Each structure stands twice: as C-alpha cells, then as structure tokens.
C-alpha cells in the first residue's frame, strides 16, 4: 500500500511540474524563438520552471489540498445532524468494525431513493454513507454484507487511497479538458461555458498556444492515472468482497446484493472520464449527497427476495451468474459474484 501511495505521489508531482513547465517555460521559450529566430533560446527548455525548493513547496501544497478536497467533495450537501444515531445501520457498522478490529466509521444515512453506499475518509477517520433507497432494496443479510464490504475498505485503508486516486484522475482529466479549449470551440461551440467563451474572446492567442504546446505534454497523465485507478480499484473491490464474506460468513448475501444493485442502480449520466468518484461506491454510480435522516425505512425482506434466494441455489449448483451492466471503475459484477460463489463453496466444504 505504501508503494502504491508513493507512485501516486510521484505521478502528482510530475503532473504539477509538467503543468508549470508548460506555462512558465515551454510557451515563453517558443514565443521567444518565433520572434527572435535564435536557436540559443531553445536551451531554456531544459530549465526547471521554479527553483527546487519552490517546486517542492508547490507539489506538497497541491497534494495537501488534494487530500483535503477529496474528502470534502463527495460529502458536500450532507448535513451534520441525524446521521450517526442509534439506528440499526449504525449498530451493524459498529458490530462489523469490532469484528474487523478497526475504529467504527461514522455513519450517514442520506434521504435518497437511489440505492447507494460508499465510504470516504482520510488516514485518521472514515464515513460510510448509506441511502434510504439501499435500505429499502436489500434484506437484512444483504445490507449487512454491503456494510461489511465498506468496513473492509476501511480496514484495508482503501478509503484514503481511493479518495486521493480518484481525485488525482479527475484533476488530470479536467486540466487536459481545459487545455483543449480551442479544439472544443472548433468542433462543438455550443458546449462551451460562458467562462470559456470569455477566455476565447479576450485570450484566444494564449488558448491556442496552450492547445498546441501544453495539451500534448498533459496528454499522457489522465491515461496513466486512469489505467492505474482501474487496476487499483478492481483489486481493492475483490479484496473487500472477500473480507466481507469472511466477516459475515454469508458470501452469497453480498452476491445477491451486488446483482440487485447492478440491476437497479442508475448509471452515472455525467461523462465517466470526468466523474471517477463513482469508484468509491459499492457498484458504479455517482456518490449520492443530500440531507441526513434519522427516519430509516424498516429493514425487512423486500419484494424479489425469493428470486434472489433462487439465485443462490443456482450459483451453488455451478450455474453462471448474470447481472446488470457495469463500468470500468469496478470489476464486472459477474466476476465478483463468481468469486463469492467460490468462497461460498469453500465455506460449505469446510462446514
């Protein structure tokens, strides 16, 4: 885990330095060469944009702001009250946290019909956000399995890692998106914001230079960050699934919950290249934010539970599982279910 965090720090540092080099060195040097035609000017391309000490300060500041903003971003809109009471969800999370030997995460129950659950946090704390729609959609065993999955993320330090990783990817893609302003203006003028149109009106030559010179420098970063985020997210999801199966002793309860959520959860409407925080959720979806509620739905056996029970029997008989559509921020639900089915078979053999 420390090795992965070291790589993330290196990618962030290189991104910041590349951005500074593009604006403070590449553009001025290119403009100087065009006007003077002196090849000696091009030697400036080899210098650092800032002194080593100032570069270090800027990189550390960027990383610190990223960690802070990454935690706050997905909780925006959730009020402080009502989400950490003595309700059934909080009690279940405390019980699971004790079994996993980790500090009990804070619990927020958001009043929203979208079935969603995700965990965010920093090194020293974590918060599990659950919607009332999730409580309505799952039975007690399935809800416990989903909460165990989130507690496993806390135990594995995934909340810190994925919060920073997803924000790193979003920042690199947003900056690259803005660097291509001139191209977007030529191909789809109607999609530009008012701010972007003002920039083109008063700083069109600079925007053109950014597109021609800086955008190619930044091209690699979102692709590298995207690949790393996908690989890391897949590995952490599989690990959390396995840990949740061990914590609850009911691997197929999580499997049926995943198939149910895969079928009913609304896919993110925003471009997934710009909204990677869906990697934080139990299944791919935009994290739901809103007002906390102390009035929880009754945790019961929802409609369709019999069908899901039949799925369990079929999986134990070795039939291929199927589920709804998924996205590249998570492993396919079918693969997650297949792995949980294997764990269930091992548990049954030992039992």
PyMOL commands that set and color helices and strands:
alter all, ss='L'
color gray80, all
select helices_A, chain A and resi 2-36+39-46+52-73+88-100+132-137+140-155+158-179+181-187+189-191+194-248+251-264+277-280+305-316+333-350
alter helices_A, ss='H'
color red, helices_A
select strands_A, chain A and resi 106-110+117-121+126-131
alter strands_A, ss='S'
color yellow, strands_A
deselect
rebuild
show_as cartoon
